[in-house]
Amino acid sequence: MKQVKLVATPTDELDISALFQQATSFLRQYGKLLLVVALVGLLAGFIRYWKTPDLYTSSIVLQPTILTEPEQIAVISNWCELIQKKERRLLAKQFNVDISLVRKVESIKVEELQKIFTPKNYTAFTISVVVRDTTILQPLQNGMLYALENSGYVKEKLASRKNILKSMIQTVQLEMTRLSKLQQVVETSFQQPTNAGGHLMLNVSDISTQIANLEERKLNYEEELSFISPVNVLQHFYTPLNPTFPVLLKQLALGLGGGLFLGMLTSFYLHYRRKTMN
């Protein structure tokens, strides 16, 4: 019986030392090119940082009282679309401000604070803006409030609510006047000799309690009427001290990364061309 000898075939093994030598040779040939391109990338990143205008981020917290939160957010989302579509003239008209102010607004973003929707959802929401000049934040806030408060539907709803409050105040005042007259009658009757003195004293106490409760309701209605508005401002726009964009380190890192990437592509191209020509 013949014995078959197995001959081991050489396998392709990764020669780390050879790869290291090739990488070292590659860096010797193109290291200066990579260094120059990386420095150019850093310079480009610095120039971009220097040339890019500073952008600041601020936010305002609002609470709707006439419209529900989803309805109010839908209105503000339309502002975002106008900014994206470069329709700043229309937005300036809605805000009742000069268009030069709106041109300094880079973006508008709205976010609800409560994600659960209910039919009477009047919780707060946040409007975040990115602007080029922090001095426009207060006029911008005034313009936003003007737009939210002066639509036809909101003005009609607000007027209706005010009329209801005034009517309720008048009704409470009439009831208080009636009870005051009744109280006077009871007190007069109490001063006269009668066998029902204890009963009359109880009636006077009850009437005084009712008048006090009505007075409290009246004050609440008057307070609501004096402060009523389509939107309550829970937090005004704040003035940031430092710009959000650009960030020097980020721009330098992007420039360095881009320079190294272009340098590697150029080096590989030159290396491949030299190999093919040989």
C-alpha positions in Angstrom: 0.0 0.0 0.0 1.5 3.3 -1.0 1.8 6.1 1.5 0.7 9.5 0.4 2.7 12.3 1.7 0.9 15.6 2.4 2.9 18.5 1.2 2.1 21.7 3.1 1.3 24.6 0.8 2.5 28.0 1.9 -0.3 30.2 3.2 -0.6 33.9 2.7 0.4 35.2 6.1 0.3 38.9 7.1 3.8 40.1 7.4 3.6 42.9 9.8 7.2 43.9 9.5 6.8 44.2 5.7 3.7 46.4 6.1 5.5 48.6 8.6 8.4 49.0 6.2 6.0 49.9 3.4 4.1 52.4 5.6 7.4 54.0 6.6 8.5 54.2 3.0 5.2 55.8 2.1 5.5 58.4 4.8 9.0 59.2 3.8 7.9 59.9 0.3 4.7 61.7 1.0 5.0 62.9 4.6 5.8 66.4 3.6 2.8 66.5 1.3 0.5 65.3 4.1 1.9 67.8 6.5 1.5 70.7 4.1 -2.0 69.8 3.2 -2.9 69.3 6.9 -1.6 72.8 7.7 -3.6 74.2 4.8 -6.7 72.5 6.2 -6.0 74.0 9.6 -5.6 77.4 8.0 -8.8 76.9 6.0 -10.6 76.0 9.3 -9.3 79.1 11.0 -10.3 81.3 8.0 -13.8 79.8 8.0 -14.1 80.5 11.8 -12.9 84.1 11.2 -15.2 84.8 8.3 -18.4 83.0 9.6 -20.6 85.5 11.5 -21.4 84.7 15.1 -24.7 83.0 15.7 -26.5 83.1 19.1 -29.2 80.8 20.4 -32.0 81.9 22.8 -35.4 80.6 23.8 -38.7 81.8 25.1 -41.4 79.8 27.0 -45.0 80.7 26.2 -48.4 79.4 27.5 -51.4 79.7 25.2 -54.7 80.7 26.8 -57.0 81.0 23.8 -55.7 78.4 21.3 -54.7 74.9 22.4 -51.0 74.1 22.3 -51.2 72.0 19.1 -53.0 74.9 17.4 -50.5 77.4 18.6 -47.6 75.2 17.6 -49.1 74.9 14.1 -49.0 78.7 13.7 -45.4 78.9 14.8 -44.4 76.0 12.5 -45.6 78.2 9.7 -43.0 80.8 10.8 -40.3 78.1 10.5 -41.3 77.3 7.0 -41.3 81.0 6.0 -37.7 81.2 7.3 -36.6 78.1 5.4 -38.3 79.3 2.2 -36.6 82.7 2.5 -40.0 84.4 2.8 -38.8 86.8 5.4 -40.9 89.7 4.0 -44.1 87.9 4.8 -42.8 87.0 8.2 -41.9 90.6 8.9 -45.4 91.6 8.0 -46.9 89.1 10.4 -44.5 90.3 13.2 -45.2 93.9 12.3 -41.5 94.7 12.3 -38.9 95.9 9.7 -37.6 93.3 7.4 -34.0 94.1 8.4 -34.8 92.6 11.8 -36.1 89.3 10.3 -33.0 89.0 8.1 -30.9 88.6 11.2 -32.9 85.5 12.2 -31.3 82.3 11.0 -33.9 79.8 12.2 -37.0 79.4 14.4 -37.9 76.1 16.2 -40.9 75.2 18.4 -41.1 72.4 20.8 -43.9 71.3 23.1 -43.1 70.7 26.8 -45.9 68.2 27.3 -46.3 65.4 24.7 -49.7 64.2 25.8 -52.6 65.8 24.0 -55.9 66.6 25.7 -58.9 68.6 24.3 -58.0 71.5 26.7 -54.3 71.3 26.5 -53.0 74.7 27.4 -49.6 73.7 28.7 -46.4 75.6 27.7 -44.2 75.3 24.7 -40.7 76.6 23.8 -39.6 78.7 20.9 -35.9 78.6 20.1 -34.3 81.0 17.7 -30.8 81.4 16.2 -29.9 85.0 15.5 -26.9 87.0 14.3 -27.4 89.9 16.6 -28.6 89.6 20.3 -30.0 93.2 20.2 -33.0 92.0 18.1 -34.2 89.5 20.7 -36.5 91.8 22.6 -38.0 93.4 19.4 -38.3 89.8 18.0 -40.2 88.7 21.1 -42.6 91.7 20.7 -43.1 90.8 17.1 -43.9 87.1 17.9 -46.4 88.2 20.5 -48.0 90.6 18.1 -48.5 87.8 15.5 -49.9 85.5 18.1 -52.4 88.1 19.5 -53.6 89.8 16.4 -55.1 87.1 14.2 -58.8 87.5 13.5 -59.9 84.3 15.2 -57.8 85.0 18.4 -59.1 88.6 18.7 -62.7 87.4 18.4 -62.1 84.7 21.0 -60.4 87.1 23.3 -63.2 89.7 23.0 -65.8 87.0 23.7 -63.9 85.9 26.8 -63.6 89.5 28.1 -67.4 90.0 27.6 -68.1 86.8 29.6 -65.9 87.9 32.4 -67.5 91.4 32.5 -70.9 89.8 32.6 -69.9 87.5 35.4 -68.5 90.4 37.4 -71.7 92.3 36.9 -73.9 89.3 37.9 -71.8 88.8 41.1 -72.0 92.5 41.9 -75.8 92.4 41.6 -76.0 89.4 43.8 -73.8 91.0 46.4 -76.0 94.2 46.4 -79.1 92.0 46.9 -77.6 90.1 49.8 -76.4 93.4 51.4 -79.9 94.8 51.3 -81.2 91.5 52.7 -78.6 91.7 55.5 -79.7 95.2 56.4 -83.3 94.0 56.6 -82.3 91.1 58.8 -80.2 93.3 61.1 -83.1 95.7 61.4 -85.4 93.0 62.3 -82.9 91.7 64.9 -82.9 95.0 66.7 -86.7 94.8 67.2 -88.1 92.6 70.0 -88.8 89.2 68.7 -88.7 85.6 69.9 -86.7 84.5 66.8 -83.5 86.3 67.7 -81.3 83.3 67.6 -82.7 82.3 64.2 -82.1 85.8 62.8 -78.5 85.8 64.1 -77.8 82.6 62.2 -79.3 84.2 59.0 -77.0 87.2 59.4 -73.9 84.9 59.7 -74.9 82.9 56.6 -75.5 86.1 54.6 -72.1 87.5 55.6 -70.4 84.3 54.5 -72.2 84.4 51.1 -71.2 88.0 50.6 -67.5 87.2 51.4 -67.5 84.2 48.9 -69.1 86.4 46.2 -66.5 89.1 46.9 -63.7 86.6 46.4 -65.2 85.4 43.1 -65.5 89.0 41.9 -61.8 89.7 42.7 -60.8 86.5 40.8 -62.8 87.5 37.8 -61.4 91.0 37.9 -57.9 89.7 38.2 -58.4 87.3 35.2 -59.9 90.2 33.2 -56.9 92.5 33.9 -54.3 89.8 33.0 -56.1 88.1 30.2 -54.1 87.7 26.9 -53.9 85.1 24.1 -50.4 84.1 25.3 -48.6 84.2 28.7 -44.9 84.7 28.7 -43.4 82.4 31.3 -39.8 83.0 30.3 -38.5 85.9 28.1 -35.7 85.7 25.6 -32.4 85.7 27.4 -29.3 87.4 26.0 -26.5 84.8 25.5 -22.9 85.9 26.3 -21.2 83.5 24.0 -22.0 82.5 20.4 -23.3 79.0 19.7 -21.6 78.9 16.3 -18.9 78.9 15.1 -16.7 77.0 17.6 -12.9 77.5 17.0 -11.9 74.0 18.0 -14.6 72.4 15.9 -13.6 74.4 12.8 -9.9 73.6 13.3 -10.7 69.9 13.7 -12.9 69.9 10.5 -10.2 71.7 8.6 -7.5 69.3 9.8 -9.6 66.2 9.0 -10.5 67.5 5.6 -6.8 68.4 4.9 -5.6 64.9 5.9 -8.3 63.2 3.8 -7.4 65.2 0.7 -3.7 64.7 1.4 -4.2 60.9 1.7 -6.1 60.8 -1.6 -3.5 62.8 -3.4 -0.7 60.7 -2.0 -2.3 57.4 -2.9 -3.0 58.8 -6.4 0.7 59.8 -6.9 1.8 56.5 -5.4 -0.4 54.5 -7.8 0.6 56.5 -10.8 4.3 56.0 -10.0 3.7 52.2 -9.7 1.9 52.0 -13.0 4.5 54.0 -14.8 7.2 51.8 -13.6 
